[in-house]
Amino acid sequence: MRDKHHDDVTSICEKCGASVYKQHLDSGIARYEDGKLLCSHCVAEYEQAHDSATVVEAFEPIEFDDEERPDDHKEELSKTRFHTSAVTLGIAGAWDESRFKRPLMPNSPAASRCRTFHSKLTEAAVDYMNGQINDWLDSNPSVTIKFAASTIGNFEGKHTEPNLIITVFY
C-alpha cells in the first residue's frame, strides 16, 4: 500500500534536496528557475537575490556635469548623486546637502544633521547598506560622525517587512 504523502511529492529541490510537493508547484510557491526545480524556501532565496540585484542595476548613480549648472548651484558631484539600496523610501534615497541652512560643525561635540539608512534583514542587503554608508562618507570628507543609532522596524513597500534602520548624526 502506497503512502498518500509519497504520492504528493513531485520531485526534490535541485538546490537543497528538499521535497517538492505537487500543491506547491500548482500554487507557484515552488517552481523552475534557470531550468532547476526549486522548493518554496529556495524560490524565496532566489527572489531575494534576484530582487536585490535588480535594484542595484536599476539605480546606478546619476552624475551631473558642473559646467551645465548655474554658478549658484555648483557643488561637489558626490553630493548630487542619487543613491539607493534595497531599501529606500520616497525618491530613491536622493541626497542633496545644498538644501540645508545649518552649517556642518565638525569640531563641535554636537551633531548638526542626520542621515538615515535602512536595509532588509539579509546579509546581502546589509552588506549593500554598509557600502552605501561608506560611499557616502568617502564622498563627504567634511562629515564627522558624532554618534549613530540603530533599530529594527517595519518598512512598507511592495511587502511590509522588517528592516535594519541606522541613523547617523553628524
Secondary structure as the mmCIF struct_conf table of DSSP 4:
data_model
#
loop_
_struct_conf.conf_type_id
_struct_conf.id
_struct_conf.beg_label_comp_id
_struct_conf.beg_label_asym_id
_struct_conf.beg_label_seq_id
_struct_conf.end_label_comp_id
_struct_conf.end_label_asym_id
_struct_conf.end_label_seq_id
HELX_RH_AL_P HELX_RH_AL_P1 LYS A 4 ASP A 8
STRN STRN1 VAL A 9 ILE A 12
TURN_TY1_P TURN_TY1_P1 GLU A 14 CYS A 16
STRN STRN2 SER A 19 TYR A 21
HELX_RH_AL_P HELX_RH_AL_P2 LYS A 22 SER A 27
TURN_TY1_P TURN_TY1_P2 GLY A 28 GLY A 28
BEND BEND1 ILE A 29 ALA A 30
STRN STRN3 ARG A 31 GLU A 33
TURN_TY1_P TURN_TY1_P3 ASP A 34 GLY A 35
STRN STRN4 LYS A 36 LEU A 38
HELX_RH_AL_P HELX_RH_AL_P3 SER A 40 ALA A 58
TURN_TY1_P TURN_TY1_P4 PHE A 59 PHE A 59
HELX_LH_PP_P HELX_LH_PP_P1 GLU A 60 ILE A 62
HELX_RH_3T_P HELX_RH_3T_P1 ASP A 66 GLU A 68
BEND BEND2 ARG A 69 ARG A 69
HELX_RH_3T_P HELX_RH_3T_P2 ASP A 71 HIS A 73
HELX_RH_3T_P HELX_RH_3T_P3 LEU A 77 THR A 80
STRN STRN5 PHE A 82 PHE A 82
TURN_TY1_P TURN_TY1_P5 ALA A 86 VAL A 87
TURN_TY1_P TURN_TY1_P6 GLY A 90 GLY A 93
STRN STRN6 ALA A 94 ALA A 94
HELX_RH_3T_P HELX_RH_3T_P4 GLU A 97 ARG A 99
BEND BEND3 ARG A 102 ARG A 102
HELX_LH_PP_P HELX_LH_PP_P2 PRO A 103 LEU A 104
TURN_TY1_P TURN_TY1_P7 PRO A 106 ASN A 107
BEND BEND4 SER A 108 ALA A 110
STRN STRN7 CYS A 114 LYS A 120
BEND BEND5 LEU A 121 THR A 122
HELX_RH_AL_P HELX_RH_AL_P4 GLU A 123 SER A 139
TURN_TY1_P TURN_TY1_P8 PRO A 141 SER A 142
STRN STRN8 PHE A 147 PHE A 155
BEND BEND6 GLY A 157 HIS A 159
STRN STRN9 GLU A 161 PHE A 169
#
